[in-house]
């Protein structure tokens, strides 16, 4: 069952956060600059299904880091980059 959760999105899922919360993108880049490499990838993107034209933070989804009831839940979106 654990293997199924990890492959629910083919390792290409992300969590979309509010457009005003860019702290995770900043933390990701700071983590890489400092050489820690401990945070999940995070980017800021516009989505066609949100019509307000704002950038939203997207954080890579790793189901192994979350409790079973949250893995592959309704807040996940398949990434295509």
Residue pairs with C-beta under 8 A, 6 or more apart in sequence:
1 68
2 64
5 63
5 64
5 68
5 71
5 72
6 62
6 63
6 64
6 71
8 63
8 71
8 72
8 76
9 61
9 72
9 76
9 78
9 79
10 78
12 78
12 79
12 80
13 60
13 61
13 72
13 76
13 77
13 78
13 79
14 58
14 59
14 60
14 61
14 76
14 77
14 79
15 58
15 59
15 61
15 75
15 76
15 77
16 47
16 56
16 57
16 58
16 75
16 77
17 24
17 56
17 57
17 58
17 59
18 56
18 57
19 52
19 54
19 55
19 56
19 57
21 57
22 44
22 55
22 57
24 39
24 42
24 57
24 59
25 42
25 43
25 44
25 57
27 39
27 42
28 39
28 40
28 41
28 42
28 43
31 37
31 38
31 39
40 59
40 60
40 61
40 62
40 65
41 59
41 60
42 57
42 58
42 59
42 60
43 57
43 58
43 81
44 55
44 56
44 57
44 58
45 55
45 56
45 58
46 53
46 54
46 55
46 56
47 56
50 56
58 77
58 79
60 79
61 76
63 71
63 72
